[in-house]
Amino acid sequence: MNLDWNQFLGKSLNITMNENYGVVYGKNDEEHPTFYEIVFKSGKLLSAYNEGLLLESSREQQQYKIFIPYSSIKCVEIF
């Protein structure tokens, strides 16, 4: 079954990710990088493609867009 994501354009989504990891580096060379699991992404649905979803979100007063492939999505909450 395919879901028509176009009916949710402009809605807010909370996406729970499959296993996905990020890294934060320290301010100097003596600090070891810290790995963390990326649990979710959230934002407004801008567009849906054959390969995934494009969200718009904001962090630290900046707007950004993120593309999430369908294979990385575990669960979606729609508001």
C-alpha positions in Angstrom: 0.0 0.0 0.0 1.3 3.5 -0.9 0.4 6.5 1.2 -0.4 9.7 -0.6 1.8 12.1 1.4 0.5 15.1 -0.7 -2.6 15.2 1.5 -0.4 16.1 4.5 1.6 18.9 2.9 2.0 21.8 5.3 1.2 19.5 8.3 3.7 19.0 11.2 5.4 15.6 11.3 7.4 13.9 14.1 9.4 11.1 12.4 10.9 8.4 14.5 14.0 7.2 12.8 15.5 3.7 12.3 19.0 3.3 13.7 20.8 6.5 12.7 23.8 8.0 14.4 25.5 11.4 14.6 28.8 12.7 16.1 29.7 15.8 18.0 33.4 16.8 18.2 35.0 18.5 21.1 36.4 22.0 21.1 40.0 20.8 21.2 42.0 17.8 20.1 42.0 16.2 23.6 38.3 15.7 23.7 37.0 12.5 22.1 34.1 12.7 19.7 30.7 11.8 21.2 28.4 9.5 19.2 24.7 9.7 19.7 21.6 8.1 18.3 19.3 10.3 16.2 15.9 9.3 17.5 13.6 11.6 15.7 13.2 14.5 13.2 10.3 17.0 13.2 9.1 19.7 10.9 6.6 20.8 8.4 6.1 18.6 5.4 7.2 20.6 2.3 7.2 17.9 -0.4 7.0 14.1 -0.9 9.1 12.2 -3.5 9.4 8.6 -4.6 12.5 8.3 -2.4 11.4 10.2 0.7 10.1 13.3 2.5 11.3 16.9 2.6 10.7 18.7 5.9 11.3 22.3 6.9 12.3 23.0 10.5 14.1 25.6 12.6 17.0 25.4 15.0 18.7 28.3 16.8 16.6 30.8 14.8 17.6 29.4 11.4 15.3 27.6 9.0 16.6 24.4 7.3 15.4 21.7 5.1 16.0 18.0 5.6 15.4 15.1 3.2 14.5 11.8 4.9 14.6 8.6 2.8 11.7 6.3 3.4 14.2 3.5 4.4 15.2 5.7 7.4 11.6 6.1 8.7 10.3 3.9 11.5 7.1 5.8 12.4 5.4 9.1 11.6 3.1 11.2 13.8 1.1 13.8 11.8 -0.3 16.9 13.5 
